[in-house]
Amino acid sequence: MVQQIGWTPFSQWMYPGSSTLNQIIKPFKPVEKGDQDYPMSRSGHRCFTDNEYFYVVGGYTTEIKRGSVFRELWAMNLATLEWRRYETKGEFPEALASFALIQVYPYSKSFLIFGGSGTMFGFTSSNSLYFLRVNNDDCTVVSHKVTVEGTLPIPLYGQAICAGEIPGKYYIIGGTEGVRFNFDVHSLTMKVNPEAKHESEKFTWHSELVSQNEGHAGRYRLEATYDEKTDCLLFFGGGNSREVFGFEQIVTLNIRTRETNELQTIPDVVFGFPKNRRCHTLVRRGRKVIISGGVDHPTTPTTAELHNNVWIFDLDTSSWEKSDQVLPEKVFFHDTTITEDGWMLTFGGVHGIRGNAPRNNILLSSWIGVPRLQRFAIESLRLSFPHKFSGLYCGNLRANQVPEIYSIFYKLGKVEEKERQIIERFQIKFHEREDRTRYFLNSNSGEYVFRHQPEQEPARRRPRVQIRQRPQVNIEAAAPIGNIQRRLQLIFDQLFAGDEGAVGDEEEEEEYSGDDDSGEETDSEDDDDDRGRFGAVEQQLQIARNNEEMNEE
């Protein structure tokens, strides 16, 4: 069973433990900021994460020149929630709509881009492979177009890509050139080149046609994953100009035998199977496959059924489970990624099949499982000091180093040189004043002060409480009495006489003070009085025993 805490809009106040379902806001479009401060609305983009940053690459919009493709990469720091548009270096791809993207290894800062299309869909398709790497220290992304040997797929867009059985093995599936659709499966193998003299020659690449999935219709905007237990590729959904495919039977490809089969799946006991869809998203969480959103085949040229539900497929049992959580709006052509600890992030997408249908730049999040304590610590700091996180985008500040930074700011005493070096390494302008308050200058030059020696509050005077005297027992008067019973009777009479006097004292105290603190002290003194009285009784008993022994002698 996959546990989902809920979908939330990503904002400065987002907190994993208290997610709010279906609350729709646009945290990245404040009125006072320009478009350069956050990604614009888009669809057909791709997203990925390295556990420290969330990245958005490419995408398509109708807001610029009746249709444009973004040749850009945006990164959002998962510790500070600040966006930054990275500078591109090298041969950056141009066909950045409905392209295929995969990280070189899970949560890597290096990634591959293959295929895709420009604004003229069907006429500007690509079959080029690019090797890219982000540098968070200087906010850049370096791109190299690499040479691939062997049999390459033809120029297409809408392909799926997934990692294979060994590191450096990837599979590219399906796609379209605009009119024709195919279901070909190509393998892409990366090997280290020991003779490399340039960064772009660090690896060699080879492509091979594995299968054409004969007997199955071509499709694009499908999703795929590799099952390491069965050694099979599984293909989820997708569609062409005539139909969109469902999930009752899933097409599989055994990569050892290269045989194509259909896997019969088990429906949800209540909701059955997911409806047919393409342009949905897929992420893996262990043995769970999670899909969300998507669109069915159009019923008319301008209408089609869109989806906002979330479905979970168990690779071990081949069964479907419909999540009780949904996306706030029905959407397709969006993209989703997930961190190593189960933070599922969804960005962008389109809300209709018309050419001018609205797109969004809203980032939604859902926890698939329980967040790490580190994330709770960061969010607690954000809730306590939200203004100190604003504008704190530092190129190489990592999520796991936020508590370290704050502990230095709040540490008592003088800052050591090694601690100052830690601060400077994160490009934070750090200063310390004579009054021993520490502060930094954020990206907008706002000064935020951290007080590490709080002012002492003046001590509050407690109300004066009258202390009662313990009742005194006349021991000398009891000494000459020879009978123990008479001595005890005398002692108890004196004790009861002390209680009568104490009652009057208590009444005076109640009139004197109405403070709660005095009541607490009175209770404590009553206990002391009781202990004093019984101590006096024991003392009298011991004296009586000694006198009796002396009389017997």
Secondary structure, 3 states (H helix, E strand, C coil): CCCEEEEEECCCCCCHHHCCCCCCCCCCCCCCCCHHHCCCCEECCEEEECCCEEEEECCEECCCCCCEECCCEEEEECCCCCEEECEEEECCCCCCECCEEEECCCCCCEEEEECCECCCCCCCCECCEEEEEEECCCCEEEEEEECEEECCCCCEECCEEEECCCCCEEEEEEEECCCCEEEEEEEEEEEECCCCCCHHHCEEEEEEEEECCCCCCCCECCEEEEECCCCEEEEECCECCCCECCCCEEEEEECCCCEEEEEECECECCCECCCCCECCEEEEECCEEEEECCECCCCECCECCECCEEEEEECCCCEEEEEEEECCCCCECCEEEECCCCEEEEECCECCCCCCCCEECCEEEEEECCCCHHHHHHHHHHHHCHHHHCCCCCCCCCHHHHHHHHHHHHCCCCCCHHHHHHHHHCCCEEEECCCCEEEEECCCCCEEEEECCCCCCCCCCCCCCCCCCCCCCCHHHHCCCCCHHHHHHHHHHHHHHHHHHHHHHHHHHHHHCCCHHHHHHHHHHHHHHHHHHHHHHHHHHHHHHHHHHHHHC
